[in-house]
Amino acid sequence: MRQPGTNRHHAKRLLTLGLPLVGSHLAQFAITLTDALMLGWYSVDALAAEVLGGTLFFVFFIMGSGFAWAVMPMVASAQASGQETQVRRVTRMGCWASIAFGLAVLPLTYFSEFLFLALGQDPEISVMAGQYLSIVGFVVIPSLLVMVFKSCLAALERTQVVLWVTLGAVILNVVVNYLLIFGNMGFPELGIVGAAVASATVTTASLVGLAIYVAVALPEHAMFTRVWRPDWEALRAVFRLGWPIGMTNLAEVGLFAASSIMMGWLGTMQLAAHGIALQIASITFMIHLGLSNAATVRAGQAFGTGNMRSLKDGAKVAVVLSLVAAALTMIVFFTIPEFLIGIFMSPSEPERDAVIAIGIWLLAAAALFQLVDAGQVMALGLLRGVQDTRVPMIIAAFSYWGIGIPVSYVFGFTLGYGGVGIWLGLAVGLAFAAVFMLARFWRWLKRNAHSAQDA
């Protein structure tokens, strides 16, 4: 029988685990956000270049993060079932897989200027974006290692340290940006290159901080003992679970990257407005992502112990919490769009009014896809918790690229709706993903319902 207060218990556990993760994701995103804010105050061209360069970096980062995200449910299940050694094995091989991926994509970041030019972007903006990525590309490996440690710590429910390290990184990023973008306090004025140097500095500092914590606070796991030794069985397990997650991430991020490319075809002001609106929408996405990560951990724990009743009840609570958060953000987007967009630009910027006018309509479109975006990321988190990643990868690729991109192009260019049409196409792709993935998870639960009868 259902115990009294079950939903309240799940909500409390989910929020206790999830709120620090939400905070850490928001803080992590704040690093990118401060780059956009400070470059927007520096110049619209610098902001547009950061949108292009940052988008490509994020594509590589989020794709490589699949191995780090695979670590989370695997560590959670291992810890719940008492397999302590497996925690170390999985985390180490998550680091190995992340390093290999980072080395593979490094040449693409270094020669990215030619890629942007081939995609029809403005030559001057392409040069600046290439300069940015020629530095930030070296940050892919430490960024992915940071994600592996964060995933391991989250699975072990040590989310507070993840939050504090990330908050420290935000502060450091603002300081270094202030010195190097604008050339304050005797430092050289480097513009977008200064933002790239700041990102490299901050990511390295975060990695060192988390590595020290893991070594000192978790000595029982001996995470760095003989770290150079291969563990092929664990590496294969991480790879099997992680590569579909990475491809799913790529499909979703690629959807937004393609939208940036299409916005670039419309002009620099449209691209700048798109970048600002995307930054704002991404802030709310971090809330859903944090709750989704918490749902992954909780589902992984229930999956590891075979408690299907707990898994089902926890999933319902997680979905409801994410939808409530989505509804609240919709209200904000509809009521104060001009204020939100105006934050990103200097009052003296000549193109300020034009960018705000474009951005208001984009935020209205973003408000429309809040519910479906929340639904699809929560479904992904729950499916990863039960280590189901391959079919969701196919669903994501079909929804985002088979539906979202073509609809964006038709709405934006064929029907002439411009940037708003592109964003409405994104909403359609996300809606299909949400429906298909949530349906798959509930079907999975139904198939395994007999396991919960005695729980």
N, C-alpha and C positions, 0 to 999 in steps of 0.2 A: 504493500500500500504506500501511497505517497505520504511522506512525512510532512507535518506542518512546518511552514516557513521555508520550504525547499527553494522556492524562487528567490526569496529574500537572501537565503544563504548563498545561492549561486551568484546573485547580483553583488553581494558583498565581496566574495572571493574574486570575482571577475574584476570589480573596480579596484580592489586592493592591489591586484597584479597589474591591471590595465592602465590605471591612471598614471603611475610613474612611466610606463611605456609610452603613453600618449604624450606625457611631458617630454620624454627623451626624443621622441620623433619630432615634436614641435621644435624642440631646441636644435635638433639636427637640421631640420628644415630652415630654422632661423639663420643658419650659416649661409645657406643659399639666398634666403630672403634679404639678409643684410647686404650681401653682394649686389642684389638687384636694386635695393633701396639706394645704396651709396653710389652705385654706378649710374642710376637714374638721375641722381642729383649732380653727377659729374657731366653726363651728356646723354642725349637720346641715342646717339650712334653707339656709344659704349654699352648702353643697356641692350640695344638690339643685338650687338655682337655677343654679349653674355648669354642672351636667350638662345642663340644658335649654338655657341660653344658649350654652354651648360647643358643644353638638351642632349647633345651627342654624348657628353661625358656621362650624363645620367642614364642614357640608354645602355652604355657599357657597364656602368656600376650596378644598375638594377638587374641586368642579365646575369652578371657574375655573382650577385647576392643570392642566387638560387641555392648555391652550396651552403651559404651561411644560414639561410632560412630552413634548409633541410636539417641542419644541426638542431634547431629548436625542438621540433616534435620528437626527434630521435633521442635527444638528451632527456626530455621530459618523460618519455616512456621508459627509458633505461633507469632513471632515478626512481620513478614510481614503482618499478618492478624489482628494485634492489640490485640492478646490474651496474655497480659503481665503476668498474673498469671500462665499461662501454662508454661512459661519459667522456673519459679522457681520449679513448680511441677515436670516437666520432669527431670531437672538437679538433684534434690534431689533423685528421685527414680533411676536415673542412678547411683548415688553413692551407694544406697542400693544394687542394683543388682550386682555391681562390688565387693562390700565387701563380699557378699555371695559367689560369684564365687571364690574369692581369698582364702577364708577359706576352700572351698571344695578341691582345688588343693594343698594346703600346704603340706599334708602328702606325696603326690607323689614327690614333690621336695626334701623333707627331706630324703627319702629313695631311691633316684634316682640311687645310685651306683649299686644296685641290678638289676635295669632295664637295665642299660648299659651292665652289664655282661650278662644278659639274651639275649641281642641283639647281642652278639658275639663281643663286643668291647674289645680292649686290656685291661687286668686287671689293669695295672698301670695307664693308662689314665682314666679308669673308676673310680678309687679311687679319683684321682685329680678332675675329673668332679663332683663327688658326694660331695666332700668337698666344691667346689664352690657353688653348688646348695643348700647345707644345710644352707647357709647364704643368698644367693640371693632369695631363695624361700620366705623369709619373706618380700621381696620387691614387691611381686605381687600386694598386696592390695594398697599400696601408689602409685605404678606405674599406676594402673587402675584409681585411683581417680584423678591423674594428667591428664590422658586422658579425663576424664569427664569434668573437668574444661577447658581444652584446647578446647574441642569440643563446649562447651557452648560459650566460648569467641570468637571462630572462627565464629560461627553462628551469633553472635552479631557484627561481623566485627571488633572485637578488637584483631587483629592478631599481632600487634606490641609487646604487652606485652608478648604474648606467645613466640615470637622470643627472646626477651631479657632475659626472665627467663631461657629459654633453653640454650642460649649462656653462661649465668652465670654458669649453671650446667656443661657445657663442661669444663670450666676453673677449676672449683672445682674438677672435676673428674681427670683431668691431675695432679693436685697438689697432691691429696690423693694417686693416683696410684704411682706417683714418690716417695712418702714417704714410702708406704707400700709394693709395689711389690719388689722394689730393696733394701729397708732398708736404705734410705738416711736420713741424718741429725739426726742420732741417733735413728730413728724408727726401729722396728724389720723388718727383711726381710721375708715377708710372701708369696711372689710369687703369685700364683693364688688366694689364700685366701685373700691377700691384695686387689686384684682387686674386689673381692666380697664385702669386707668391704667398698671400695670406692663407689661401685654402691648403696649400702644401704644408705650411707651418702648423696650422691648426690640426690637420689630420694626423700628422706625425706625433704631435703632443698627445692627442687622444689615444693613439695606439700605445704609446709608452705608458700612459696613465693606467689604462685597462690591463695591460700586461703585468704591470707591477702589482695591481690589486689581485689579479688571478693567482700570481705566484705567492703572494703573502697571505691572502685570506682563504685560499683553497689549497693548502699544501697537501691535503690527502689525495688530491687528484694528480699531483706531480705532472702538471700540464706541459712543462718545458724540459722534462727529463728525456734525453735521447730523442728529441723532437725531429731529428734528421732521419730517423729510422722509418722505412715505409711499413704501412700496415695495409696490405693489399685488400684484405677482406673488408675492413672498415671503409677504405677508400672507394671500393666498388659500391658499398651500401650507400655512402654519401652521394656518389655520382648518380646512382639509379634514382634516388629520390630527388636530388638537387637539379639535375639538368632539365627535367620537365618544369620545375618551378622557375628556373632561369628563363626558359623559353616562354612560359606564361607571362612572366614579368616583361620580357622583351616585347611580346605581342601587345601588352597594354601600354607600356611606355612608348613603343613604336607608334601606337595610335596617336599619342599626343605629339611625338616628334614629327610625324607626318603632317599633323595639323599646323605645327610651326613652319614647316616648309611651305605649305599652301598659303599660310598667312604672309610669308615672305614674298610670295608672288603678288600679293595685293599692295605691298609697299612697306616702307620703314615704319611709318606711324602705326599702321595696322599690326605690324609685328611687335612693336613696342607695347601697344595696348593689349595684345594677346599675351605677351610675356607677363604683364602686370596682372591681368585677370587670372592667368594660370597660376601665378604665385599665390594669389588670394584663395583660389579654389583648392590649391594643394595644401594650404594650412588646414582646412576642414578635413581633407583626406587623411591627414596625419592622425586626427582623432579616430577615424574609422580604422586606420591601420593599426594603431595601438590596441584598440579593442579586439581587432582581428588577431593580433599576435597573442593577446591574453587568451582568446578563445582557442588558439592553436595549442598553447601550453596546457590549458585545462582539458581540451579534448585528447591531447596526447597522454596526459596522466590517466584519464578514464579508459582510454584505449589500451594503455599498458597494463592496467589492472583488470580489464574486461568488464568494467561497470557501465553497461549501456544505458541504464536509467539515468545515471548522473550525466552521461554524455548528452542524452536527449534533452533533459531539463536545462542543462547549462547552455546548450545551443539555442534554445528558445529565448532565454534571457539575453544572451549576447546579441541576437538579431534585433530584439526589441530595443535594447539600449542604443544600438547603432542607428536605428531608424529614428528614434527620438532626437539624437544628436543631429541627424540630417535635417529634420524638420526645423529645428532651431536655427541652423545655418541658412536655410532657405529664407527665413524671415529677415535675417541680417542682410543677405544679398539683395533682397527686394527693397529694403527700406533705406539703406545708406550707401549705395554704390559709388556715388560721386566722391564722398569722403574717403572711402577705402582706396579708390584709384588715385586720388590726389596726393595721398601720402607718399607715393613713389616718385614724385617729381618736384623739382624746385618751383616755387611760385613764379620765378622769373623765366622759366623755360618757355620759349616762344611757341612751341607746339603743344603746350600743356592742355589747352581747351580742346583741341582736336583729338588728342589721345584719350582724354576723359570721355568725350562724346562717343567714341568708338567703344571704349571699355565698359561703359554703362550697359550697352546692349549685350556685350559678351558675358557680363556677370549675371544678367537676367537669364541667359541661356544656361549658364553654369548652375544657377539655382534649380533649374528644371531637372538636372541630372544628379542632384544630391542623393535622392532616395535610391536610385538604381546603382549609383556608385557605391553607396554604403552596402547595399545588398550583395553586390558581386564580390567586394573585398572580404566581407564577412563569410560568404560561402567558401571562398578560397581558403580562408584561415581554418575553417572547420574541416574541410576536406584534407588539408595538409596535416591537421592533427591526427587524422586516422590514416595518414600516409597514403592518400589517394591523390596522385599528382599527374598521371599521364593523360587520362581522359579530360580532366579540367584544362590541360594544356591545349588539347584539340578544340574544346569548346571556346577557349579564349581566342585562339587564332582565327577560328571561323567568325566569332562575334565581332571582334575588333577589326579584322582585316577583310573578311568576306562581306561584312555588313557595314561596320562603322566608317571605314575609309571611303568606299564607293558612295555611301549616302552623303558624307561630308562634301565630297567633290560635286555631286549632283546638286545639293542644296546651295553650296557656296558659289559654284561657277555656272553650271548649266541653267539653274533657275535664277541665278543672279542675286542671291541673298547675302553674298560676301562672307564676312567673318562670322556673323550670327548663324548663317547656314552651315558653316564648317563645324561650329560648336554644337548645333542641333544634331548633326550627324554623329558626333561623339556620343551624345546622349542615347541615340538609337542603338549604337553598338554596345554600350554599357548595359542597356536594358536587356538585350538578348542574353548577354553573359550572366546577368543576375538571375534571370528566370531559369536558364538551363542549369546553372551550377547549384542553385538552391534546390531545384527539383532532384538533382543527382544526390545531394547529401541526404535529403529526407527519404529517398528510395533506399539509400545505403542503410539508414537507421531502421527502416521497415524490414529489410532483409535480415538484420541482426537483432530484431526485437526479441526473439526467443531467448537470447542470452541475458536479457534483463529481467526475466520473470522471477528469478530468485534473488535479485539484487536488493 
